[in-house]
Amino acid sequence: MNEKFDCIVAGGGLAGLTSAYVMAKAGLKVAVIERGIAPGSKNVMGGVLYRQPTEVVFPEFWKSAPVERPVAQQSLWVLGQKGAVEFGVKNPARAQPPYNAFTVLRAKFDKWLGKQAVDAGVLVIPETVATDVIMKDNAVVGVRTDREDGDLYADAVIAADGVYSQIAWKAGLRREWRPDQVSLAVKEVIALPAERIEDRFHLSEGAGATIELVGEASQGMMGIAFIYTNKDSLSVGVGIMLSELMKHRRNPNDVLENLKAHKVVRPLLEGGVMREYVAHMIPEGGYESIPRLFTSGLLVAGDAAQLVNSFHREGSNLAMQSGRFAAETVIEAAARGDFSASALSRYRDRLDDSFVMKDMRQYAGIGSYLEKRPHYFSVYPDMANDFLFEFFAIDSIPKRQKLRAMFRRAFETRSLFGMVRDGVGLVMRLLLRSV
Ligand SMILES: Cc1cc2nc3c(=O)[nH]c(=O)nc-3n(C[C@H](O)[C@H](O)[C@H](O)COP(=O)(O)OP(=O)(O)OC[C@H]3O[C@@H](n4cnc5c(N)ncnc54)[C@H](O)[C@@H]3O)c2cc1C
């Protein structure tokens, strides 16, 4: 273990393996330290993987990678206690090349990604925990591991060791996350025959669907649930801000059970057999929570850098892109023989110039805005459900009289002024940053 590398990557997830692959392809000597028995064995995602950003590094990956289904149908269900209001889009073109997104199971997908890295020349060291950085003259020069004689030296280190990055922590780049900066997600993989999935979700053979659910799905807490179709299973889960779970003293598993038993969800899952149960944290603190991303000899990528756009359910693409940018920065630094903080600051420039930071900045503050206004998750979902339930009821009551009664009932729950303020407030927050 006393060999010296050009770069050591801590963490063999999406960010780490992508960065290692890019560097090895450029001829650098790279090692990935992974605590699991193999890449993917510890990793959790819903998971929707986006075609375009993945293809930037792995052209036509879907031809050899173990993807589940191309996503041809996406919907959002605003779940009330008794029913759901649905918004969605279906387009069969999404089930064909060039594709938009695929559902994946990380245990399989990361194994494939690991093989791409190994084939490119990366040394993947499994069952090894990166425990600390090794410093010399105020620069990171290696990684300490939990193995005997397990110090590894390199010109640069990339911390891609996920949401609770030990390496970024030990290097003093990140603080302990607050409960309002992370969500706790629980997920089940439920086996169901392919034909039954296609029948229930109205899908053509091989095509996939995603459903995101809010409102009663998180029992009024700030969070989101999901149901994604795999080849012969469903991924069903819910993620809720840790601060909300603590405030409401709730267990996320109970929330998931409540979701699975909901009248409009249960028919989708009926007859399925639970194959896997996992829990994982998601960094959802947004732009304000992004730690310092580099120092002499070290860069931080993916979840370790809080690069998740929860509003758009994007984490995988930000992890892979930040991994790529970190790799390109190390390649450049190696060519110049300069791994100082100033040389590695090009990493931040690359992120700033890309959609990664532009999107993170656009949604800055949205999490704390929503957390202070719980009615978005608790009041409006039932209101929307009741309103549309009445609206579509045909009962010989004149429409004018009916609408008056419906609005009166809605205003009893939330005042007109409150509703206007909520609506305008949210739109302004999103739009003003877009223009
Ligand atoms: C339930 C859930 C659903 C999600 N759904 C989606 C989705 O649908 N679409 C999407 O784009 N994103 C989704 N995400 C987010 C996405 O999974 C993450 O943003 C992405 O996995 C981040 O990749 P990463 O490589 O930075 O971290 P990870 O994938 O977490 O990889 C980190 C790696 O580091 C290893 N590691 C950790 N600590 C150490 C250590 N000390 N030493 C050695 N190895 C270590 C881990 O074992 C792991 O392999 C979801 C997340 C969750 C939890």
The ligand as a Gaussian input file, in Angstrom:
#p B3LYP/6-31G(d) Opt

LIG

0 1
 C      -33.329000       7.025000      -1.829000
 C      -32.582000       7.882000      -2.799000
 C      -33.126000       8.144000      -4.042000
 C      -32.416000       8.919000      -4.965000
 N      -32.944000       9.066000      -6.211000
 C      -32.232000       9.721000      -7.146000
 C      -32.711000       9.750000      -8.478000
 O      -33.741000       9.167000      -8.801000
 N      -31.968000      10.436000      -9.395000
 C      -30.804000      11.062000      -9.063000
 O      -30.179000      11.651000      -9.946000
 N      -30.334000      11.036000      -7.797000
 C      -31.013000      10.377000      -6.838000
 N      -30.519000      10.286000      -5.571000
 C      -29.261000      10.987000      -5.246000
 C      -28.066000      10.197000      -5.772000
 O      -28.150000       8.858000      -5.366000
 C      -26.761000      10.799000      -5.218000
 O      -26.737000      12.175000      -5.445000
 C      -25.537000      10.141000      -5.874000
 O      -25.512000       8.769000      -5.578000
 C      -24.246000      10.796000      -5.397000
 O      -23.141000      10.067000      -5.875000
 P      -21.761000      10.094000      -5.068000
 O      -20.829000       9.283000      -5.870000
 O      -21.402000      11.493000      -4.735000
 O      -22.082000       9.402000      -3.681000
 P      -22.481000       7.885000      -3.411000
 O      -23.241000       7.320000      -4.537000
 O      -23.095000       7.870000      -2.058000
 O      -21.068000       7.136000      -3.359000
 C      -20.183000       7.327000      -2.292000
 C      -19.289000       6.095000      -2.256000
 O      -18.288000       6.285000      -1.264000
 C      -18.170000       5.105000      -0.463000
 N      -17.651000       5.580000       0.827000
 C      -18.266000       6.363000       1.748000
 N      -17.441000       6.653000       2.755000
 C      -16.278000       6.025000       2.483000
 C      -15.024000       5.958000       3.121000
 N      -14.797000       6.622000       4.267000
 N      -14.039000       5.216000       2.560000
 C      -14.242000       4.545000       1.389000
 N      -15.412000       4.588000       0.725000
 C      -16.407000       5.327000       1.244000
 C      -19.581000       4.536000      -0.426000
 O      -19.579000       3.156000      -0.101000
 C      -20.027000       4.820000      -1.868000
 O      -19.654000       3.792000      -2.740000
 C      -31.184000       9.504000      -4.623000
 C      -30.632000       9.257000      -3.357000
 C      -31.309000       8.438000      -2.469000
 C      -30.684000       8.135000      -1.131000

